[in-house]
Amino acid sequence: MRELRPLGEHGAPERQPSVSILVPARNEEASVGRCLRSLLAQDYPDYEVIAIDDNSEDRTGEILAGLAAQSPRLTALQGAPLPPGWLGKNWACQQLVRQAHGELLLFTDADTCHHPRALADAVAALEAQRADLLTAFPQQETVTWAERLIVPGMMWTFLLFMPLRLAYRSPKPGLSVTCGQFMLFRRLAYERIGGHDGVRQEVIEDMILGRRIKEQGLRWRVADGCPRVRCRMYHNLREVLDGFGKNMFAGFQYNISAYLLGWLFAAALVLEPLAVLALWLLGAALPGAAVALAGGAVGATLLLIGASYRRFGFRPYLALVYPLTLAIVMGIAVYSVVLALTGRSYWKGRQIARPKIRLW
């Protein structure tokens, strides 16, 4: 948490390079207007905003065209048909880059909302840390109980499994995490790793782009975007299931063995102490040391989850139901495998092709 520095901590940079803000949008009529208006209000001298309607089935394209008519800083594109071998968002980003003129490229989602200082602070952080890719985790807005129970747990998992101090020093690509809701690239670095053309079929294209930055010996950094960027990525249980369902197994590159080991570890870490305490309360004869260790583990878990929830702007009391959160997340983990095995994963009305499953 000390390593995860908030946007806004760095002073003004010596230079302010030109920036292209790139926004792919498909079926985002409820949020894209708010997003683009916040981007058009950035306190930064040299930037452009380019948004693309990725063949939406709602009023997204109409909203983009209306805003573009009001602001010369905004360019609205109509997406070309999806070619074979591409996933929709990756193809949309590829088209956006072709129209971009900036020295820096900021990819952000249409369901985000940006403080007027968000861009300036992100550029300052990128320059101060000499990064080639700066990614930031926005403050996640949660309204329904499905969102409140599941989304905060995902952020805690990031803090738990990604020791940033070690990740910054290690050349291993797997020790990285990149959030597609906010990715600020130096253009030369983005082109060096092949851009979205090199991840055209990747479901977790953001994660792969971050790994490729490290593979090329480039500099990757993570920021806490909560002070400057907000996002409500899901709106109901169906979206939560489909969104995390398509990403979870993909995050392990469809490796069954690694996936099982990862979730067994999570279960042992979080659920086993609760099981020990439950057996003790039911009268099982257990060594006092085992009960004490289990109680300490539960207390430590509550403390750590509560601290991470507070840091990311979630209600701290949700930490009290962390066993339910983990149980639901593990259920989604199983659902993610089922989707991959059956090829029944959909997102934004498009089917995602059945991936190649690896045993090892």
PAVEX-234521 format. One record per residue (C-alpha): residue in three letters; x, y, z. Coordinates in steps of 0.1 Angstrom, whole numbers, padded with zeros to 4 digits, always signed. Example, Ala and Ser with C-alpha at 12.3 -4.5 7.8 and 13.67 -1.06 7.14 Angstrom:
BEGIN
ala+0123-0045+0078;ser+0137-0011+0071;
This chain:
BEGIN
met+0000+0000+0000;arg+0030+0023+0005;glu+0043+0015-0030;leu+0008+0022-0045;arg+0011+0060-0048;pro-0020+0080-0055;leu-0023+0102-0086;gly-0017+0138-0075;glu+0014+0131-0053;his+0039+0142-0079;gly+0047+0178-0088;ala+0043+0193-0122;pro+0066+0177-0148;glu+0093+0196-0166;arg+0076+0188-0199;gln+0039+0181-0209;pro+0040+0159-0240;ser+0010+0157-0263;val-0016+0131-0253;ser-0042+0112-0273;ile-0070+0099-0250;leu-0086+0069-0267;val-0121+0056-0257;pro-0136+0025-0272;ala-0174+0023-0267;arg-0199-0004-0274;asn-0234-0002-0260;glu-0224+0025-0235;glu-0253+0050-0239;ala-0258+0052-0201;ser-0222+0062-0193;val-0203+0074-0224;gly-0216+0110-0222;arg-0204+0115-0186;cys-0171+0100-0195;leu-0164+0121-0225;arg-0176+0154-0209;ser-0151+0147-0180;leu-0123+0141-0205;leu-0131+0172-0224;ala-0127+0192-0192;gln-0091+0182-0185;asp-0067+0208-0171;tyr-0039+0199-0196;pro-0026+0221-0224;asp-0020+0196-0253;tyr-0044+0167-0257;glu-0070+0152-0280;val-0099+0129-0273;ile-0108+0102-0298;ala-0138+0079-0292;ile-0151+0051-0314;asp-0186+0036-0316;asp-0178-0001-0319;asn-0210-0010-0338;ser-0232-0004-0309;glu-0268-0016-0307;asp-0280+0015-0287;arg-0276+0053-0289;thr-0238+0053-0283;gly-0229+0065-0318;glu-0255+0092-0317;ile-0242+0105-0283;leu-0206+0105-0297;ala-0216+0124-0328;gly-0235+0150-0307;leu-0206+0157-0284;ala-0181+0159-0313;ala-0203+0185-0329;gln-0200+0206-0298;ser-0162+0202-0291;pro-0134+0204-0317;arg-0112+0186-0293;leu-0133+0154-0297;thr-0131+0131-0328;ala-0159+0106-0331;leu-0153+0075-0352;gln-0176+0048-0365;gly-0160+0014-0361;ala-0154-0008-0391;pro-0169-0043-0390;leu-0151-0068-0368;pro-0126-0088-0389;pro-0119-0125-0383;gly-0093-0132-0356;trp-0100-0101-0335;leu-0119-0095-0303;gly-0141-0064-0304;lys-0124-0041-0279;asn-0089-0049-0293;trp-0101-0041-0328;ala-0117-0008-0316;cys-0084+0002-0298;gln-0064-0006-0330;gln-0086+0017-0350;leu-0083+0044-0324;val-0045+0043-0324;arg-0044+0048-0362;gln-0061+0082-0357;ala-0040+0093-0327;his-0014+0120-0330;gly-0001+0122-0294;glu+0033+0113-0280;leu+0015+0096-0252;leu-0015+0073-0255;leu-0041+0070-0228;phe-0066+0042-0231;thr-0096+0045-0209;asp-0130+0029-0208;ala-0164+0045-0216;asp-0177+0038-0181;thr-0151+0059-0163;cys-0153+0095-0151;his-0122+0117-0147;his-0114+0146-0124;pro-0101+0177-0143;arg-0066+0170-0129;ala-0066+0133-0138;leu-0046+0136-0170;ala-0021+0161-0157;asp-0014+0140-0126;ala-0010+0108-0146;val+0015+0125-0169;ala+0033+0139-0139;ala+0035+0103-0124;leu+0047+0088-0157;glu+0074+0114-0161;ala+0085+0113-0124;gln+0088+0075-0124;arg+0103+0074-0159;ala+0077+0048-0168;asp+0068+0035-0202;leu+0034+0023-0190;leu+0015+0038-0161;thr-0016+0020-0152;ala-0040+0032-0125;phe-0069+0015-0106;pro-0099+0038-0105;gln-0122+0040-0075;gln-0149+0014-0083;glu-0185+0025-0078;thr-0207-0002-0064;val-0244+0001-0060;thr-0261-0033-0061;trp-0253-0060-0036;ala-0238-0081-0063;glu-0212-0054-0069;arg-0206-0046-0033;leu-0199-0083-0024;ile-0177-0091-0053;val-0159-0061-0068;pro-0141-0051-0035;gly-0128-0086-0031;met-0111-0084-0065;met-0092-0053-0054;trp-0081-0070-0022;thr-0069-0099-0043;phe-0047-0076-0063;leu-0030-0062-0031;leu-0027-0097-0017;phe-0010-0114-0046;met+0010-0085-0062;pro+0039-0073-0039;leu+0047-0041-0059;arg+0082-0036-0044;leu+0092-0070-0056;ala+0073-0067-0089;tyr+0091-0035-0098;arg+0125-0051-0092;ser+0117-0084-0109;pro+0121-0089-0147;lys+0095-0116-0146;pro+0065-0106-0168;gly+0041-0126-0147;leu+0048-0102-0118;ser+0027-0074-0132;val-0009-0063-0132;thr-0024-0038-0157;cys-0059-0023-0155;gly-0075-0016-0189;gln-0096+0011-0174;phe-0066+0034-0173;met-0034+0027-0193;leu-0010+0056-0202;phe+0017+0045-0227;arg+0046+0062-0242;arg+0038+0057-0279;leu+0072+0044-0288;ala+0069+0017-0260;tyr+0034+0008-0272;glu+0046+0003-0307;arg+0077-0016-0296;ile+0055-0043-0279;gly+0033-0046-0310;gly+0003-0027-0296;his-0032-0042-0299;asp-0023-0059-0331;gly-0002-0082-0310;val-0030-0091-0286;arg-0059-0092-0311;gln-0073-0124-0296;glu-0065-0119-0260;val-0095-0116-0236;ile-0072-0099-0209;glu-0054-0077-0234;asp-0045-0052-0207;met-0027-0078-0186;ile-0008-0091-0217;leu+0002-0056-0227;gly+0017-0050-0193;arg+0036-0083-0194;arg+0050-0074-0227;ile+0063-0041-0214;lys+0083-0060-0188;glu+0094-0086-0214;gln+0110-0059-0234;gly+0128-0045-0205;leu+0106-0014-0203;arg+0094+0003-0172;trp+0059-0006-0158;arg+0043+0012-0129;val+0010+0012-0110;ala-0008+0041-0094;asp-0038+0044-0071;gly-0063+0063-0093;cys-0090+0066-0067;pro-0084+0103-0061;arg-0088+0111-0098;val-0108+0084-0117;arg-0141+0066-0109;cys-0156+0037-0127;arg-0188+0016-0124;met-0179-0014-0145;tyr-0209-0036-0137;his-0245-0027-0129;asn-0261-0060-0119;leu-0255-0097-0111;arg-0256-0108-0147;glu-0229-0083-0157;val-0207-0092-0127;leu-0209-0129-0136;asp-0202-0124-0173;gly-0175-0099-0168;phe-0155-0117-0141;gly-0164-0151-0157;lys-0147-0142-0190;asn-0116-0128-0172;met-0108-0151-0143;phe-0096-0183-0161;ala-0080-0161-0189;gly-0059-0144-0162;phe-0042-0178-0157;gln-0038-0182-0195;tyr-0063-0211-0193;asn-0038-0232-0174;ile-0058-0258-0154;ser-0030-0267-0130;ala-0021-0232-0121;tyr-0057-0222-0117;leu-0064-0251-0093;leu-0033-0244-0072;gly-0041-0207-0070;trp-0077-0212-0058;leu-0066-0240-0034;phe-0041-0216-0019;ala-0068-0189-0015;ala-0092-0214+0001;ala-0065-0226+0026;leu-0055-0191+0034;val-0090-0177+0040;leu-0114-0205+0047;glu-0093-0231+0067;pro-0089-0208+0098;leu-0127-0204+0098;ala-0132-0241+0095;val-0109-0247+0125;leu-0128-0222+0146;ala-0161-0237+0136;leu-0150-0272+0146;trp-0138-0258+0180;leu-0171-0241+0186;leu-0189-0273+0178;gly-0169-0291+0205;ala-0141-0307+0186;ala-0110-0315+0207;leu-0084-0293+0191;pro-0050-0281+0204;gly-0051-0247+0220;ala-0023-0235+0197;ala-0043-0245+0166;val-0073-0225+0178;ala-0052-0195+0187;leu-0035-0195+0153;ala-0068-0198+0135;gly-0082-0169+0156;gly-0051-0148+0148;ala-0055-0156+0111;val-0091-0145+0110;gly-0082-0113+0128;ala-0053-0106+0105;thr-0076-0112+0075;leu-0102-0089+0088;leu-0076-0062+0094;leu-0060-0065+0059;ile-0093-0067+0040;gly-0107-0037+0060;ala-0075-0017+0053;ser-0077-0024+0016;tyr-0114-0017+0014;arg-0108+0017+0031;arg-0080+0025+0008;phe-0100+0018-0023;gly-0131+0037-0011;phe-0153+0007-0003;arg-0175+0004+0029;pro-0152-0012+0055;tyr-0181-0031+0071;leu-0181-0053+0040;ala-0149-0069+0053;leu-0171-0087+0079;val-0187-0108+0052;tyr-0154-0118+0035;pro-0161-0156+0038;leu-0193-0150+0017;thr-0173-0128-0008;leu-0147-0155-0013;ala-0173-0182-0016;ile-0191-0163-0044;val-0158-0155-0061;met-0148-0191-0060;gly-0181-0200-0075;ile-0174-0175-0103;ala-0140-0191-0108;val-0157-0224-0115;tyr-0182-0207-0138;ser-0153-0191-0157;val-0139-0226-0164;val-0173-0238-0176;leu-0176-0208-0200;ala-0142-0215-0214;leu-0147-0253-0219;thr-0181-0248-0235;gly-0173-0217-0256;arg-0204-0200-0242;ser-0187-0167-0230;tyr-0203-0135-0243;trp-0195-0099-0238;lys-0213-0068-0251;gly-0235-0091-0273;arg-0205-0108-0289;gln-0194-0144-0284;ile-0159-0151-0274;ala-0143-0180-0292;arg-0135-0211-0272;pro-0099-0209-0260;lys-0072-0235-0260;ile-0071-0251-0226;arg-0037-0262-0211;leu-0032-0288-0184;trp+0002-0275-0173;
